[in-house]
Amino acid sequence: MSWWRRRRTRVSQPGEKLRRLVFVLGGGGSRGACSVGVLKALLEAGVKPDGLVGCSSGAFNAVALAAKPDLETIAQLAQVWRSIRNRDLFDRNPLRMAYRYMRSRNSFFDSRYLRTLAAMNLPATFDQLTLPCAVIATNLTRARKEIFTTGSVPDAVAASSAIPGLFNPYRIGNEEFVDGAVAENVGLAEAIQLGATHIIAIDNSTSNPRRPPNHTLTGILAQSIQIMLGQRTLEEYQRFSEQAEICLLVPNVEFGTAGTDFSQVDRLIDEAYARTSAFLQNGGLDARGRVEPGIHYMLPPRRPTVVSLAQ
């Protein structure tokens, strides 16, 4: 039985094609906070999902909204994001980092914190969600993409968010999992497979094209990964745009914020909200209240509001 048939009860009328709008929320570490601002603007404009797909930090946002798809949830999400401190996720004490690495041999930080954060703020199981939701992770043991739609929510979110090299692989049973972005950063394929006819995807992976790359080892690696993720997303958009009406929102242009920097969460939420609101108010919504398909790069209000690449 398909995902939608298990979770949805509405039946289309003869000759009617049932419209199913899926929000697809990409990751980006701390830049996942951008999605909170985008989601607030969408819900205020009356754009609500029928289901969600989340990857990496986007998995946390997706599950939260699937549990209760309203503006109160967005306010709570913003509060959680603003409460995260760099030291909570990334304790950079050299002795502790060295000890952690000597014990694990594969990471500097503990992925169990990711599960604790999810367990404190999200429902315990997928069965408790109001809307259907799929979480993308990478199964390191079986070398494949893994889609969670049932079982433990905290385990799925932790598995989806365990960035390789930073966090140790998250173990579920006899299998280990790492960040879903290793397999797929923005789950357009999953939304299509799960019955979506319309998709609004949020991609936070874009790095600042006007800022010279950081020429440290970590800076070059981070920039290279962002370019790879962004290119893959564009390729996936082109691949699936004929199978569903896709709106790809890119709110992170020119932010230049590292995915491990949680000191800028307020700015990310507020700026993404302002940019998305401006886009929606200036032609982003059609006469039926639907977001225009295409690739929409959100620019600061002081410049043209949006640069769009239509389908």
N, C-alpha and C positions, 0 to 999 in steps of 0.2 A: 504494500500500500504506500502511495506517495506521501511525502512530508505534508503537503497541503491537505490531502484528504484526511490525514490523521488529526490535523489541528484546526481545520476550518469547516464550518457547517453550511455556509451559504451555497446554494445551488443556482447555477445560471439558468436563465430562461431560454426556451428554444430560439435559436438565431442570435443569442447574446453571447459575446465573448467576455467572460468574467475578467475584470481588470484587477490585477494583483500588483500592488506597489511594494517593492522590497527596498529597504534602506541597507546599503552595504558600507560598513564602516571600517576603513583601513587603520593601520597602526601608526607607527612613528614615535614610539616611546612617549616622552612628555608632550610631543606635538599632538598626541591624541586628544589633548585638551581643546584643540581647535574644533574638533567635532562637536563639543558641547555647545559652543557658540553657534555653529551652523545649525544644529538640531533645534536650538531655541528659536532661531529665526524661522525655520521651516514650520514648526508647530504653531508659532504665532500667526503664520500666514494660512493656517488651516491645512497644511500638508502633513498627513499622518500615514504611517506605514501599515501594511498588512502583515509584514514579517520582516525579520532582520538577519543579516549575516555580519559577523564580526571577526576580525583577525588582530592578533597581538593586543595592543592597548585598546583597539577598537572593539575587541571582544567584551571588555568590561562595559563599555558604553552601550553596546548592542543588547547585552543581557539586561542591563538596568532598564532600558527603554522598553524591552519586550515584557518586562514584569509589570510595568505601569506606564503606558505611553501617553504621558501628559507633561505639562509644563512644571508641575511640582517635582516630577522626577528629574527634570533638567536642572532645577535649582539645587536639588540634593546632589546630583552628579557634580555640579560646579563646586559645591562645598567640599566634596570628597577630594576632587582634584586639587583644590587650593590647600587642603590639609597635608598633602604629601610633601615631604621635605627630601632634599637630595640625600641627607644622611640616613633617612629611613630605608631607601632602596640601595644606596651606594655609600656604604661606610668606607671612606677612603683612608682610614688609618692604615699606614703601611704595614704595621705588624699584624693587624687583623687580616688584611688582604693576603699577606704572605702565608699566614696560618691557614686561611681558607683555601688558598691554592695548593698548599702542601697536602691538605687533607683530601681535596677533590681531584687535583691534577687536571681540572678542566675549566675552572671558573674562579672568579674573585668574590662573587656574591651569592647569596642563598635564595633559590627560587621559592622556598617555603614561605617567604614573606609575601610573594605574589598571591599565594593561596589564602593566607591570612587576611590580606586586604579584600579579596573577593568574598571570603566567608563572612566578614564583618558587614558588608554592604550590599550583598546580592542574595537572592533566594538560594536555597540549598540544592534544588533539583530543577531540571528543565520542565518537569510536569507542573511546577508552580507558576510558570510564566503565562501571561495573558495572550501573548502573540507567539507564533512559531519563531524559533531562533536557531541559527546554525553557527557554530564556532569552529574556525579553521586553525588547526595545529599541524606541526610536522612530526610524523612518527620517525624518530631517529633509529629505532630498532629495526623497523621494517622498510625504512627508506622510502616513505610515501607520504602523501598528504592525508590527513585525518580530519574527518568532519564529525563534530560532536553535536547531536541533537537530543540526546537523552542522557540520564545519569546525573552525576554530580556537576553542578555549575562551577564551584570553586576549583575543582580539578581541571575542568575544561579550560577555564580562563587562565589558570597558572600554566598549563601546558602550552597554550597559545601565545603566552607572553614571555617565555623563558628565552631571552636573547642569547644566542650562542656566544661563549667566551666571557660574557658578563655573569650570567646566571648558569648554575649547573642544570643539566637536563632534568626536567620534572618527570618523576617516575609514577606511573599508574600500573599497578600489578607488576608484571614482568617486562613492561615496555617503557622506554624513555621518550620524552617529547621535547621539542624545542619550538621556538617562535614560528608561528604560522607563516610569517612573511618569507621564510626560507623556501616554502613551496608556492605561496601565492599571497601577495600583499593585499590586494583588493579582490574580493571573491565574486566577480561577475559570473564566472562559470557556475558557482554554487547557486547563485540566485536564479540563473537560467534553469539549471537542473531541478530546482525546487519549485518551478512553476511561475516565476515572475514574468509578467508582461511589460512592466515598467520598473525601472531601477533608478534610484538616486544613490550614487556612490560618492563617498568623501575620501579623497586621497590627500594625506598629510605628509607624504614622503618627499615632496619637492623641496630641494634646497635652494638657497638664494643664488640666482644666476648672475647677480651683479657684485657679489662679494667674492674676492679671490679665495681659492681653497686654502685651508690651513695646511701648511706643509710639514706638519708633524706626522709621525707614523699613523696615529689614531685619526688625525684630521683627514689624511688622504684616504684611509680605509673607509671612514664615514661618508666622505663625499662620493667615493666610488660606489658604495652600496646605495646611496640615494639616487644616483644616476641610473643604476641598474633597476631599482624598484620603479622609478618613474617611467623608464622606457618600457618595462614589462607591462605596466598599467595601460600605457597608450596602445601597445600591441593587443592587449586583451580587449580594450574598448573597440578597436577596429574589427576584431574577430567576432564579437558578439553583438555589434550594433544593429545587425540585420535580424537578429532573433528576438530582440526586445528594444523598447524605447529607453535609451540610457541617457541620464544626465550625470555627468562627472563633474563634481565640484572640487576645485583645488584652492583651498583657502590659505595655504602656507607660503605663497609667493612672497619673497623678499623678507620673510621673518628672520631667517638666518639663525634660528635657535637650535642648538644641539638637542638630540633626542634624549640625552641623559640629564638635561638641565631643567629642573622643576622650579627654579626661581622665577620663571617668566610665565607661569600658568595664568595669572590674572590677565596679562597682556594678550596671551594667545586666545583666551576665551572671548574677551571683550572685542578684540580686533576682528576675529573671525565672525562674530555676531554682527558687528557693524558692516562688514563687507558683504555678508550674505543678505542682510536686510536691505542694503542699498541695491544689490542686484535684483532681489525680488520685487522691489518697488519701482524699478526702472526697466521693466520689460522682461524680467525673469519668469513671471507667471503669465500664462495665456488666459484667454477669456473664460476658460473652464476652471481656473484655479490650479492648473498643473504646471509644474516647473518645465521650462523649455528644455528639450533634449539638446545634447551637444557637450563639448568640453568647455567649461567655464573657469577661467583663471581669475580669482578674486584679487583685485588691485586696491591699494589704499584710496579712500574717498578723495584725496587731493588730486588724484589723477583720474583718467577715465575709469569708471566704476568696475568694468569687467572687460576682459578680452575673451571672446567666445569663438570656438571653432565648431561651426554647426555641422550636423550630420550631412 
